[in-house]
């Protein structure tokens, strides 16, 4: 996928997926991941709804991953 993220997600998200070795899904609700399990996280077609138990977010949870929030609380967490 090459289109930019929506403006409401911000410059950090847009910059992250463009970094070398970051994998990004091709789905309209794109997810991006880096690291040794990135391909595993984003490889399958994204289910609907995009936060279902088969989603990239669920895979990150299963892998004991974490969510990084910068300058906001969990009330602004979109994952």
C-alpha positions as CSV (number, residue, x, y, z in Angstrom):
1,X,0.0,0.0,0.0
2,X,1.3,3.4,-0.9
3,X,-1.4,5.9,0.1
4,X,-0.9,8.1,3.1
5,X,-2.8,7.5,6.3
6,X,-5.8,9.7,7.0
7,X,-4.9,13.1,8.5
8,X,-6.6,12.4,11.8
9,X,-4.1,9.5,12.5
10,X,-1.2,12.0,12.2
11,X,2.4,12.3,11.0
12,X,3.8,9.6,13.3
13,X,1.6,6.8,11.7
14,X,2.4,8.1,8.2
15,X,6.1,8.2,8.9
16,X,6.2,4.8,10.6
17,X,4.8,2.8,7.7
18,X,7.3,4.4,5.3
19,X,10.4,3.3,7.3
20,X,12.6,0.6,5.9
21,X,11.6,-3.0,7.0
22,X,8.1,-1.9,8.1
23,X,5.4,-4.1,6.7
24,X,2.0,-2.6,5.8
25,X,-1.2,-4.5,4.9
26,X,-2.9,-3.8,1.6
27,X,-6.3,-3.5,3.2
28,X,-8.2,-0.1,3.3
29,X,-8.0,-0.3,7.1
30,X,-4.2,-0.8,6.8
31,X,-2.0,-1.9,9.7
32,X,1.7,-1.6,9.8
33,X,4.2,-3.6,11.8
34,X,8.0,-3.8,12.3
35,X,10.2,-6.6,13.7
36,X,10.6,-10.3,13.4
37,X,6.9,-11.1,13.6
38,X,5.7,-8.2,11.4
39,X,4.7,-10.4,8.5
40,X,2.8,-12.7,10.8
41,X,0.9,-9.7,12.2
42,X,-0.2,-8.2,8.9
43,X,-0.1,-11.1,6.4
44,X,-3.7,-12.4,6.5
45,X,-6.6,-10.5,4.8
46,X,-8.1,-8.1,7.3
47,X,-11.4,-9.5,8.7
48,X,-14.4,-7.3,9.2
49,X,-14.8,-5.8,11.7
50,X,-11.1,-4.8,11.6
51,X,-10.7,-5.4,15.3
52,X,-12.1,-8.9,15.5
53,X,-10.3,-11.9,17.2
54,X,-8.6,-12.6,13.9
55,X,-7.3,-9.1,13.4
56,X,-3.7,-7.7,13.5
57,X,-4.5,-6.1,16.8
58,X,-5.5,-9.5,18.2
59,X,-2.2,-11.1,16.8
60,X,-0.2,-8.4,18.6
61,X,-2.0,-9.2,21.8
62,X,-1.4,-12.9,21.4
63,X,2.3,-12.1,20.8
64,X,2.4,-10.0,24.1
65,X,2.9,-6.9,22.0
66,X,2.3,-3.4,23.3
67,X,0.6,-0.2,22.1
68,X,2.6,3.0,22.1
69,X,0.6,6.2,22.9
70,X,2.4,9.5,22.6
71,X,0.9,12.5,24.5
72,X,-2.6,10.9,24.9
73,X,-4.4,8.6,27.3
74,X,-6.1,5.3,26.5
75,X,-9.3,7.1,25.8
76,X,-7.7,8.2,22.5
77,X,-6.4,4.7,21.7
78,X,-7.7,3.6,18.3
79,X,-6.4,0.1,18.4
